[in-house]
Amino acid sequence: VIEKMQSYNEMIAIGISHAGVPEVAEKMAARLNAIWPDIKIEVTNTTPIVSTHTGIGALAILYHAR
């Protein structure tokens, strides 16, 4: 995913959604911030519907790029 993200000319926003793994989500945010230091990466809990279907441990990287 990170390689695909780096292929864009401009990264506008990044977010991370997780299901019960805040430590993993924060580590991923730090990794992404090393590449895009000017972007404030939002880390949030995922919705109950997503958590029900994925279970604890799911992690999603959401981004807006051009």
TAQUIRA-V767989 format. One record per pair of residues at least 12 apart in sequence whose C-alpha atoms are under 7 Angstrom apart, sorted by sequence separation. I is the first residue (numbers start at 1). J is the second residue. D is the distance in whole Angstrom. If there is no record, write none. Layout:
# TAQUIRA-V767989
I,J,D  I,J,D
This chain:
# TAQUIRA-V767989
29,41,6  25,43,7  13,39,6  15,41,5  16,42,6  17,43,6  18,44,6  19,45,6  14,41,5  15,42,5  16,43,5  17,44,5  18,45,5  19,46,6  14,42,7  15,43,6  16,44,6  17,45,5  18,46,5  17,46,5  19,51,6  25,59,7  19,55,7  20,56,5  21,57,6  19,56,5  20,57,6  19,57,5  19,58,5  18,58,6  19,59,7  18,59,4  17,59,6  18,60,6  17,60,5  16,60,6  17,61,7  16,61,5  15,61,6  16,62,6  15,62,5  14,62,6  15,63,6  14,63,4  13,63,5  14,64,7  13,64,5  12,64,5  11,64,6  12,65,5  11,65,4  10,65,6  11,66,7  10,66,5  8,65,6  9,66,6  8,66,6
